[in-house]
């Protein structure tokens, strides 16, 4: 069951209040990410790199409590788990949206297979959850070109606290495979130190021989 934090005793209360003063409190970070080992593992297991990346990010965010925070009318909630909501290719240049519930303890391979099954059942339908559900992470990818910065859809509601994740085309540099990885987050809840923690955990999950 989700729980609520006491803002008065929360170490981040001053930042939360600062960015609650009439701001659209979103910030975006784009950084190079080495995905060499993840590409190798996914290829060896016959998995989609896209779904494998979604798994890595989702698992890391579930293991780091700040990424499970959501702003609600009754306060700041800590979700038990957060799940991916990601774009899929549609017909004639359109796209669908697929939601797959995160299951703690599930392996990357099992998640990728379950996600693929959900996509096949759904087709290119765009499934949009109603406003009651806020335990989602929004994912997308632009595999056709390299980005240097990204501005995703900008909510006008400062309480919107869905993390937004995007990466670009895989490129090779000095024998390594890289993507530019973008996070768009609500500054009332998260800042650069949290991005650092997320990237570090992702790197650990993508390391060779890691049990995924």
C-alpha positions as CSV (number, residue, x, y, z in Angstrom):
1,X,0.0,0.0,0.0
2,X,1.3,3.5,-0.9
3,X,2.3,5.6,2.1
4,X,2.7,9.4,2.5
5,X,5.7,11.3,3.8
6,X,5.6,14.1,6.4
7,X,6.7,17.2,4.5
8,X,7.6,19.0,7.7
9,X,10.3,16.4,8.6
10,X,11.3,15.7,4.9
11,X,14.9,16.8,4.2
12,X,13.8,18.2,0.9
13,X,10.9,20.4,2.2
14,X,12.7,23.7,1.5
15,X,13.3,22.8,-2.2
16,X,9.8,21.5,-2.5
17,X,8.4,24.8,-1.2
18,X,10.7,26.9,-3.3
19,X,9.7,25.2,-6.6
20,X,6.0,25.3,-5.5
21,X,6.0,29.1,-5.8
22,X,4.4,29.6,-9.2
23,X,7.1,27.7,-11.2
24,X,6.6,25.1,-13.9
25,X,9.1,23.0,-11.9
26,X,10.5,20.7,-14.6
27,X,14.1,20.2,-15.5
28,X,15.6,18.0,-18.2
29,X,19.0,16.4,-18.4
30,X,20.6,14.7,-21.5
31,X,23.8,12.7,-20.9
32,X,25.8,10.1,-22.9
33,X,25.2,6.5,-21.6
34,X,27.4,3.5,-22.4
35,X,25.1,0.7,-23.3
36,X,27.7,-1.7,-24.8
37,X,27.1,-4.5,-22.3
38,X,23.4,-4.2,-22.4
39,X,23.4,-4.4,-26.2
40,X,25.6,-7.5,-26.0
41,X,23.4,-9.2,-23.4
42,X,20.2,-8.4,-25.2
43,X,21.5,-9.7,-28.5
44,X,22.8,-12.9,-26.9
45,X,19.5,-13.5,-25.3
46,X,17.4,-12.6,-28.3
47,X,15.8,-9.6,-26.5
48,X,14.8,-6.2,-27.8
49,X,17.2,-3.5,-26.7
50,X,14.3,-1.1,-26.3
51,X,12.5,-3.3,-23.9
52,X,15.7,-4.2,-22.1
53,X,16.4,-0.5,-21.5
54,X,12.9,0.0,-20.2
55,X,13.5,-2.8,-17.8
56,X,16.8,-1.4,-16.6
57,X,15.4,2.1,-16.0
58,X,12.2,0.8,-14.4
59,X,14.0,-1.5,-12.0
60,X,16.5,1.2,-11.0
61,X,13.7,3.7,-10.4
62,X,11.9,1.1,-8.3
63,X,15.0,0.6,-6.2
64,X,15.4,4.3,-5.6
65,X,12.6,5.7,-3.5
66,X,12.7,9.4,-4.8
67,X,11.7,8.2,-8.2
68,X,8.6,6.6,-6.7
69,X,7.4,9.9,-5.2
70,X,4.2,11.4,-6.6
71,X,2.4,14.6,-5.7
72,X,-1.2,14.1,-4.9
73,X,-3.9,16.4,-3.5
74,X,-3.6,14.8,-0.1
75,X,0.2,15.0,0.0
76,X,3.4,13.4,-1.3
77,X,3.0,9.7,-1.8
78,X,5.6,7.0,-2.0
79,X,4.3,4.4,-4.5
80,X,4.9,0.8,-3.7
81,X,6.1,0.2,-7.3
82,X,6.1,2.3,-10.5
83,X,5.6,0.8,-14.0
84,X,6.5,1.6,-17.6
85,X,4.2,3.3,-20.1
86,X,6.0,3.3,-23.4
87,X,5.5,4.2,-27.0
88,X,5.3,1.5,-29.7
89,X,5.4,1.8,-33.5
90,X,2.0,2.3,-35.2
91,X,0.9,2.4,-38.8
92,X,1.6,5.3,-41.1
93,X,3.9,7.2,-38.8
94,X,1.6,6.9,-35.7
95,X,2.4,5.4,-32.4
96,X,0.7,3.4,-29.7
97,X,1.2,3.4,-25.9
98,X,1.7,0.2,-24.0
99,X,1.5,-0.1,-20.2
100,X,3.2,-3.1,-18.5
101,X,3.0,-3.5,-14.7
102,X,6.4,-3.9,-13.0
103,X,6.8,-7.1,-11.1
104,X,9.6,-6.9,-8.4
105,X,12.1,-9.8,-8.8
106,X,11.2,-10.4,-12.5
107,X,14.2,-11.0,-14.7
108,X,14.9,-8.8,-17.8
109,X,14.2,-11.7,-20.1
110,X,10.8,-12.4,-18.4
111,X,9.9,-8.8,-18.5
112,X,10.8,-8.4,-22.2
113,X,8.8,-11.5,-23.2
114,X,5.8,-10.4,-21.1
115,X,6.0,-6.9,-22.6
116,X,6.1,-8.3,-26.1
117,X,3.0,-10.4,-25.4
118,X,1.2,-7.3,-24.2
119,X,2.1,-5.4,-27.3
120,X,0.9,-8.2,-29.5
121,X,-2.5,-8.3,-27.7
122,X,-2.8,-4.6,-27.9
123,X,-1.7,-3.9,-31.4
124,X,-1.0,-0.2,-32.1
125,X,-3.8,0.9,-29.8
126,X,-2.9,4.0,-27.7
127,X,-3.8,3.0,-24.1
128,X,-4.0,6.0,-21.8
129,X,-4.7,5.4,-18.2
130,X,-7.2,7.5,-16.4
131,X,-6.2,10.3,-14.0
132,X,-6.5,8.0,-11.0
133,X,-3.3,6.1,-11.9
134,X,0.0,8.0,-11.4
135,X,2.4,5.2,-10.8
136,X,3.8,5.3,-14.3
137,X,7.1,6.2,-15.9
138,X,6.7,7.6,-19.5
139,X,9.2,6.1,-22.0
140,X,10.0,6.9,-25.6
141,X,12.9,6.6,-28.1
142,X,14.0,8.3,-31.3
143,X,16.3,5.6,-32.9
144,X,16.6,7.6,-36.2
145,X,18.9,10.4,-35.1
146,X,21.3,11.6,-32.4
147,X,20.0,14.2,-29.9
148,X,22.0,16.8,-27.9
149,X,19.1,18.1,-25.9
150,X,15.4,17.2,-25.6
151,X,12.3,19.0,-24.4
152,X,9.4,16.6,-24.0
153,X,5.8,17.5,-23.6
154,X,5.6,20.1,-20.9
155,X,2.7,19.7,-18.5
156,X,1.1,22.9,-17.1
157,X,0.2,21.2,-13.9
158,X,3.1,21.6,-11.4
159,X,1.9,18.5,-9.5
160,X,2.6,16.3,-12.6
161,X,5.4,14.1,-11.3
162,X,5.6,11.4,-13.9
163,X,9.3,10.8,-14.9
164,X,9.8,11.1,-18.6
165,X,12.6,9.1,-20.2
166,X,13.9,9.1,-23.8
167,X,17.0,8.0,-25.6
168,X,18.2,8.3,-29.2
169,X,20.0,6.3,-31.8
170,X,22.8,3.9,-30.7
171,X,26.1,5.1,-32.0
172,X,29.7,3.7,-31.8
173,X,32.6,5.6,-30.4
174,X,36.0,3.9,-29.8
175,X,34.5,0.5,-29.9
176,X,31.7,1.4,-27.4
177,X,28.0,1.7,-28.0
178,X,26.5,4.9,-26.7
179,X,23.1,6.6,-26.5
180,X,22.2,10.1,-25.4
181,X,19.8,9.5,-22.4
182,X,17.3,12.1,-21.4
183,X,15.4,12.5,-18.2
184,X,12.7,15.1,-17.6
185,X,11.7,15.3,-13.9
186,X,9.8,17.5,-11.4
187,X,12.3,19.6,-9.5
188,X,10.0,19.7,-6.5
189,X,10.8,16.0,-5.9
190,X,14.2,15.4,-7.6
191,X,17.4,17.1,-8.6
192,X,20.8,16.3,-10.1
193,X,22.0,14.1,-7.3
194,X,19.1,11.8,-7.8
195,X,19.9,11.6,-11.5
196,X,23.5,10.7,-10.5
197,X,22.1,7.9,-8.3
198,X,19.9,6.6,-11.1
199,X,22.7,6.5,-13.6
200,X,25.0,4.7,-11.2
201,X,22.4,2.0,-10.5
202,X,21.6,1.6,-14.2
203,X,25.3,1.2,-14.9
204,X,25.5,-1.5,-12.2
205,X,22.5,-3.3,-13.7
206,X,24.1,-3.2,-17.2
207,X,27.5,-4.4,-16.0
208,X,28.8,-7.7,-17.5
209,X,27.7,-10.8,-15.7
210,X,25.2,-8.9,-13.6
211,X,22.2,-11.1,-12.7
212,X,19.3,-9.4,-14.5
